[in-house]
């Protein structure tokens, strides 16, 4: 039976503890949480789990096989490096680390020691994204043309990262999973309405060598919460609305065709309006799939779906986007 320790019991930690505790083949042995006021909640919900104040207290246990890290981004690298160096498998919350250099160092340590290093990009495991991947791979919507994502809400304002680092990893990881092509550059703009200089509104464009473009709108300052993505192919289009309780994915048999008018020497636009398909989606809990994939990766030594490579790619885009923001939207090659 694998022994697992979880660092952090704040916003996401309770969900991780609950889902890992639901796997029969493992034991959640520790939760590290520095805030004593959270300890009573852990004891009430999971009385068999040992509570410690610091990660060091659990990491010194040689019988511990794996660590799950759900702490602020700035702590990801030192905690993961320490755990990997001690021979522990590691699952990190998104984003993987604060820089490309940190991600690459963690990946190298994991490879040298033969350990699983995984990033919790939960949306890859949702029924909606899995269905979208299936539709795209089938060729039903044709060649991809654009990916347009809006992820906005009022708060939660972060103190250590800007809005792109907080919200965009979800959609960048989804795009990386759906689109089998590496981008060449990014442009990003953003603004801070806070005294700390951290951007609370930002726009990111990812450029590709092919005739494909991706755009991301992220904000902590919206009066409404929107989680919507448009994915266009040259045959059909997909609308993914994560806030919808059931009909999250819709496939539109809609498109635009262009033909030449030889007599008038100009292009004519031909609009096509067809049916709307609402596919049935799996209702499994995505985070349960994340936990299961992590454990199966450890046991079978196979690469997880949300691999460290995807985590690295997300941070590479975010790092380039931050450079672009600092240079007033200049194109940054990646």
C-alpha positions, 0 to 999 in steps of 0.5 A: 500500500502506497503512503501519501502525504499532502501539503496544504489544507487551504482552498484545494487541499480538502478536495485532494485529501478527500479524493486520495482517501477514496483510493483503496490501494493507498494510505493518506498518512499525513497532512501538513498545515501550518494554520492550527485553525484548520486542524479541527476540520482535518480531524473531524473529516479524516480522524486517521490522518496525522497532522503536522505543522510543516512539510519537513515533519512528514518528509523525514518519514522514510516510509512515505512514498509520495507527496501532493503539494497544494501551496502557493506557487512560490513554494512549489519548487523548494518543496518539490525539489526536497521531496524528489531528492528524498525519493518521493513521487510528487504531484504539484498544483498548477502552475508547476513552478515559478519559472521554466528553469525551476520546472526543468530542474525538477524534471531532471531530478525526477528522471534521474531518480525514476520518480513520477512528477505530475501537475494537477491540471484537473480540467484535462480529466473532465468529461467535457475536455475528454469529449472535445478531444475525442471530437477534434481527433475524429476530424469532425470539426476539421482543421483547427483555426482558433481557440478563444477563451474567457475566464473572468470573475470577481476575485480571488486576488492573489498576492504572489502571481498575476491573473494570467499565472492564476487563471490561464494555466487551466486553458493553456493546459487544455489547449496544449492537450487538444492542439498537437502543435507547439506555439512559436510566440506570445503577445500579452498585455495587462494592467494592475488596478492594485497598489502591489503592481500585480495585473488583475486584468490581462489578455494573452495571444499565442501564435503558431506557425500554421494558420491557427491562433489562440486568445485568452481573456483573464480577469479578477475584476468582472461583475460576472463569472464566465468560463467559456471557450470557443474552438473553431475548425474549418468544418464545425465549431465547439462551444465549451461553457464550464458553468453550464450544469449539464450542456457544457459542450455544444457542437455547431454545424456552422461555418464560413465558406469563401468563393470567387466571383469571376465576373466581379473579381471579388470574394463572396462569403458563404455562411452555413447554419446547420444543426447543434449537437449536444453530446453526452458527457461523462459525469465522473469527478475529474479530481478523482481521475487525477488522483488515480492517474498519479497512483497508477503512474507510480505503480506502472511507471507510465507517464500520466496524462497531465505530465510534467512536460505539459506543466513545463509548457504552461510555465513556458507560455506564462513566463513569456507572457509576463515578459511581453506584459513588461515590454508593453505587448512585445512579441516574445518567442518561445 
